[in-house]
């Protein structure tokens, strides 16, 4: 076999692997979409034995989407999740970026200890602090409130670390020039650092968004009333003790997946730039 033939075989093998990975990644979404356009009877009637009818609806219907909005008021958990997520993104980006700026530009006592705590904070599983955090939230009367879901998620060690890594790559001469011109630190942060840090802010916002949008355990503990339940909790309500409304779960899951996808795609470029920033010098 010549070198050209070996290169062709290698290239073909790479394409086969990529196609397989693409199909494996897209299949759950396509199956979820297909199942959401069926009735409960149609879903189980054509599921076994597995055939092409298991993937393609015999009689597609959007009735599941209509029912979850009309009978179950699914719009409310969507709005609740958007409120919690948007508020967390705004305050989270502001607080974590200021913390990252402080760690980068200032020297103070206990800096290394605090920085170590920041690193440790996102390595600890949330399940390990869920009960103590709930006790604190309950003592502050934040249970069953929007504040109870927003405030604990604002400070994020991973997001702070992301800002620190990005700010390390900013030339110190920019800050020094602003200081020579008499600019105060808040002005430097707002008018010098923030305008050139758009990629990391977008990345941080997307990370916070995904964490809050997919959050299940904490809203389950804090959000007791239906009025403030988030989308993941609302989806779990379709699974009862005696029956599981699979078609409603698939329909609501499709809505839950489409919103992050539509948000991620336009900002994908900034997300990659923010993730890779500081990866060399880090």
RASULCOR-V416536 format. One record per pair of residues at least 6 apart in sequence whose ideal C-beta (glycine too) atoms are under 7 Angstrom apart, sorted by the first residue. I is the first residue (numbers start at 1). GAP is how many residues later the second one is. Records with the same first field share a line. If there is no record, write none. Layout:
I = GAP + GAP
This chain:
29 = 228
31 = 24
32 = 218 + 221 + 222
33 = 221
34 = 21 + 22 + 23
35 = 8 + 211 + 212 + 215
36 = 28 + 211 + 214 + 215 + 218
37 = 20 + 23 + 24 + 25
38 = 19 + 209
39 = 22 + 208
40 = 206 + 207
42 = 15 + 16 + 17
43 = 203 + 204
46 = 7 + 8 + 12
47 = 7
64 = 183 + 184 + 187
65 = 186
67 = 181
68 = 6 + 180 + 183 + 184
69 = 6
74 = 160 + 178
77 = 152 + 153 + 154 + 156 + 157
78 = 153
80 = 148 + 149 + 150
81 = 132 + 149 + 150
83 = 63
84 = 62 + 65 + 66 + 128 + 146
85 = 124 + 127 + 128
87 = 63
88 = 62 + 65 + 66 + 120 + 124
89 = 116 + 119 + 120
91 = 63
92 = 61 + 62 + 64 + 67 + 116
93 = 108 + 111 + 112
95 = 59 + 60
96 = 59 + 60 + 63 + 64 + 67 + 108
97 = 66
98 = 91
99 = 61
100 = 60 + 63 + 64 + 67
101 = 66 + 88 + 92
103 = 8 + 12 + 61
104 = 60 + 63 + 64
105 = 70
118 = 39 + 42 + 43
119 = 38 + 42
121 = 36
122 = 35 + 36
126 = 91
130 = 87 + 88 + 91
133 = 19
134 = 87
137 = 6 + 11 + 15 + 85
142 = 6 + 9
143 = 79 + 81
144 = 78 + 79 + 80 + 81 + 84
146 = 82
148 = 74
149 = 69 + 70 + 73 + 74
153 = 58 + 59
156 = 52
159 = 45 + 48 + 49
162 = 38 + 41 + 42 + 112
163 = 37 + 41
165 = 112 + 113 + 117
166 = 31 + 34 + 108 + 111 + 112
168 = 110 + 113
169 = 108 + 109 + 112
170 = 23 + 26
174 = 18
175 = 13 + 17
178 = 10 + 14
198 = 72
199 = 71 + 74 + 75 + 78
200 = 74 + 77
202 = 65 + 68 + 69 + 72
203 = 67 + 68 + 71 + 72
206 = 58 + 61 + 65
209 = 54
210 = 50
213 = 47
214 = 18
215 = 15 + 17
216 = 16 + 17
219 = 10 + 11 + 13 + 14
220 = 13
223 = 6 + 7 + 10
231 = 25
234 = 18
235 = 14 + 17 + 18 + 21
238 = 6 + 7 + 10 + 11 + 14
239 = 10
